[in-house]
Amino acid sequence: MSDAAAMHILIVDDEADFARGLKRLVEGEFPDVRVQVATSGEQAAVALRRGRVNLLITDLQMPGMNGMALLDAALRRAPFLSAVVLTAHGSIEIAVEALKAGAYDFLTKPIEPETLFRVVAKGLERSRLLTENRDLRDQLERRKEHLIGESPAMEQLRKTIAAAAQTEYTVLIMGESGTGKELVASMVRDLSRRADKPFVAVNCTAIPENLLESELFGHVKGAFSGADKDRDGLFVRADSGTILLDEIGDIPLETQAKLLRVLQEGEIRPVGSDRARGVDVRVIASTNQDLPARVAQRTFREDLYHRLNVLALNLPPLRERKGDVLLLARYFMHKACAELGLPDKELSPEVLGHLAAGEWPGNVRELQNTIRRLAVFGTSGTVAMDAVRLAGGEPAARDGELPLFKEAKGQVVDGFTRDYIREAMARAGGNVSQAARISGLSRVAVQNMLARFGITTDEFK
């Protein structure tokens, strides 16, 4: 294990022989762990500033900087560190105070090796989990702007992506065209342990059937006309990383059989070769097809379907999350203006109403293209309905309904209310009473709005 990947323990005790004895015990039981010794609180504080520490084991009674002061400094610097305090018999009250101050556990001198090993193992596991959860939240936050939406369906999708990313299982992403399948595949990869490894995306429908097998698995010289040299396929290029097989439902049956071998055996056989080659590739597949129906029609192998469908991510169509349309529209307008080098533009209430009332059969991709056209045809800082007509989006009545009112008004009001209450809470630093005073609303009304839109006060602190 590299030093960067290893867990680090810092043992602090002013009795140097005792500290070194603990170090030998821990290293004997945990050979992959890096153990460092400090004989004073001041020396330990320097070590904490210089390097990463996952587990701190410190005596409480030390001259100079005592264990409580060190504990406070350590947790302020590394809140995901697990701290274990050492105390003598008869000093349990002090240990309890340390636990209240943030220590994870305590050990009583003299220390039994088995007790020491159990506490160390649990402390390291706790630190590892806390650190992984923090890193995962940070990565999700960095990616959040690309997965726009506050609907329950999108919140659930984010959680499912995060969970799937932490495994090595095959992922099958299903959804209509334009729902963002390739984006979700990239997020799964970016949040996984293979984030810094190769990522190869393959549009299976863009490769002719007679070349698909060679593209995926490679070929040897002379395998077919024009094969004048050995050539590695895309699975070899993705070795140690991730491959996305986009539109997996459209590959021919013969290639499906070869792909099944990769998933079962972890090896590929180049076209024209009688020798297999092992590959370590995490497979993500996506499709807009109804694969169970294809299986029933015998145009897709049932065994391959079950191999692919280990973890399934179902992407909701835009018509099932209408509340996200206005958020997406504003985001895409900001992005389109940046792409065009234009000042940011707003969408008028009438345009927002028109967008909210749409069915969007092309889903998010269709909405984004519409907003790009509005950015081009909108001649002022606020995009009005004349830009919609210029962009070819003249609103049409459906079944005698007025599309700008019956469906759209609630969407516009909801969008305004959500944005308004977020702004009020942000200005109030998360204080509900202050937000109520700023907005002229009652405290109960603000609380109801927060609950309605799933907004927490922690977001603003």
MOGI-V832546 format. One record per backbone hydrogen bond with DSSP energy under -1.0 kcal/mol. CO is the residue of the C=O (numbers start at 0). NH is the residue of the N-H. If there is no record, write none. Layout:
# MOGI-V832546
CO;NH, CO;NH
This chain:
# MOGI-V832546
1;5, 6;33, 7;53, 7;54, 8;35, 9;56, 10;37, 11;58, 13;15, 14;18, 15;19, 16;20, 17;21, 18;22, 19;23, 20;24, 21;25, 22;26, 23;27, 24;28, 25;29, 29;32, 33;8, 35;10, 37;12, 39;43, 40;44, 41;45, 42;46, 43;47, 44;48, 45;49, 46;50, 53;81, 54;9, 55;83, 56;11, 57;85, 59;61, 59;66, 65;69, 66;70, 67;71, 68;72, 69;73, 70;74, 71;75, 72;76, 73;77, 77;80, 81;55, 82;103, 82;104, 83;57, 84;106, 85;59, 86;108, 87;90, 90;94, 91;95, 92;96, 93;97, 94;98, 95;99, 96;100, 97;102, 98;101, 104;84, 106;86, 111;115, 112;116, 113;117, 114;118, 115;119, 116;120, 117;121, 118;122, 119;123, 120;124, 121;125, 122;126, 123;127, 124;128, 125;129, 126;130, 127;131, 128;132, 129;133, 130;134, 131;135, 132;136, 133;137, 134;138, 135;139, 136;140, 137;141, 138;142, 139;143, 142;145, 143;146, 150;154, 151;155, 152;156, 153;157, 154;158, 155;159, 156;160, 157;161, 158;162, 159;163, 160;164, 163;166, 169;310, 170;284, 171;312, 172;286, 173;314, 175;178, 177;364, 179;183, 180;184, 181;185, 182;186, 183;187, 184;188, 185;189, 186;190, 188;191, 191;194, 193;196, 197;241, 199;243, 201;203, 201;245, 202;205, 207;210, 207;211, 210;214, 211;215, 212;216, 213;217, 214;233, 215;234, 217;270, 218;230, 219;222, 223;226, 225;227, 226;221, 230;218, 232;236, 233;237, 235;238, 237;240, 240;281, 241;199, 242;283, 243;201, 244;285, 245;203, 246;249, 247;250, 251;255, 252;256, 253;257, 254;258, 255;259, 256;260, 257;261, 258;262, 259;263, 260;264, 261;265, 265;278, 267;276, 269;272, 270;219, 276;267, 279;239, 281;242, 282;170, 283;244, 284;172, 285;247, 286;174, 288;290, 289;293, 290;294, 291;295, 292;296, 293;298, 293;299, 294;297, 300;304, 301;305, 302;306, 303;307, 304;308, 307;309, 310;171, 312;173, 316;319, 317;320, 320;323, 321;324, 323;327, 324;328, 325;329, 326;330, 327;331, 328;332, 329;333, 330;334, 331;335, 332;336, 333;337, 334;338, 335;339, 336;341, 345;382, 347;351, 348;352, 349;353, 350;354, 351;355, 352;356, 354;357, 359;362, 361;365, 362;366, 363;367, 364;368, 365;369, 366;370, 367;371, 368;372, 369;373, 370;374, 371;375, 372;376, 373;377, 380;345, 382;347, 383;386, 384;388, 385;389, 386;390, 387;392, 388;391, 397;400, 401;404, 401;405, 404;408, 407;411, 408;412, 409;413, 410;414, 411;415, 412;416, 413;417, 414;418, 415;419, 416;420, 417;421, 418;422, 419;423, 420;424, 421;425, 422;426, 423;427, 424;429, 425;428, 427;430, 430;434, 431;435, 432;436, 433;437, 434;438, 435;439, 435;440, 441;445, 442;446, 443;447, 444;448, 445;449, 446;450, 447;451, 448;452, 449;454, 455;458, 456;459, 457;460
